[in-house]
Amino acid sequence: MRIHSAALAAAMLCCALLPAAQATETVRIATMDMTSGGLAGFGQSALKHWQFLADKASREQWAGDVRFEIVPFDTKMSPQEALSLLRQVDAQNIRFIAQGASSSSVGLALQEAIQKHNTRNPGREFVYLNYASAAPAMTGEKCSYWHFRTDAHVDMKIKAMMRHLAADPAIQRVYLFNPNYAYGQESARAARQFLAELRPDIEIVGDDYHPTGQVKDFAPYITKIMQSRADALVTVSFGNDLALMVKAANDLGMNRTAILTLSGNSPGMADSFGEQAVGKVMLSGVTNVNDDQHGATVLASEYKARMGEDFFFGAAASAMRLLAEGIKAAGSTAPGAVAGAMEGMDIDTPGGRAVMRTEDHQLLMPIYIDAWSQVDGTAVRLDQDGSGFGWRTVAVIARDDVAPPTSCAMQRPTS
């Protein structure tokens, strides 16, 4: 009996000295976009994308034995609300933030506040994953070491769009019509710049703005555009604004004018587009769910089967991949270590191979030009909103052809 007791005691001592099995670590990500108000549907869909991607990354162990959890915060599309919520994010010790659907005005406010917080609070830094706020300044003169953008910014998408537009000799007159804040203003500036470089003979016959999420009837705007005899309308309007804009164009018979967008693949667009938009509405973006060279169709099909809606935030998938790969490469979930690992990283995205540029933390990737088309089972397999219509790739602009210069003078942590 004494022998058994001694053996048991020795075994217990041995086990006590062994290192404990490492528990699965959970990384929480605060999503900071609007889930209420006039553009709530857009923000709610963004949240569903992040919930799906976090679950997928956890199940498939993109970051090894790390689980991801999404904690939503409703910014109400207000920079002031976002800054107030940032204090709650800090209080809950959430170190990773994803934002993009609630506009660049919110993004710019968060970026500045995060930079100040991180400077003052070493060891409690935030890492900001920007998957849709597209103001060039965020990776330009206002760049931050702690900010990583996985969407192409507005200059990159507009340049790709203008390259495609300029190749069409029938385009002689262009109208610019955008939301009245930084994102829309940057879009108009970029369109003017690239048209002047690529096709100086094209006349810009209008350059107007509209309030975001407030216009109920776009007919007066569309009437003015029709009177201008524009061959193409360039807009970065999104969500319900874009849906109402295209509906008014269809109702008024604006058939001679092509509509070039950056977010025509978002929910609710298909009813507004319909058959009238076939070959007329164009999209510039970082992913096409009907182009499966890099797994976009498989990913979109899985998302729709699980979440009951169309997949369209391709840059959110890139952000989730970047974060997971950064954690895996760093061997840590500490924000400083992860940020350092993500710099210069090459990753696979639904749109192709991409690189996180070290100089400004802008992801460089190919950009797709797509045309609204009828489902045909080959070029267009997945429709949008169950409409029987979807997006057909007409051109892919290589990442080197849209890689922008940068004015970023990044201040890096000293330790």
Summary of the structure (lengths in Angstrom):
residues: 415
radius of gyration: 23.4
end to end distance: 59.1
largest distance: 101.5
contacts: 1490
relative contact order: 0.13
helix: 42%
strand: 20%
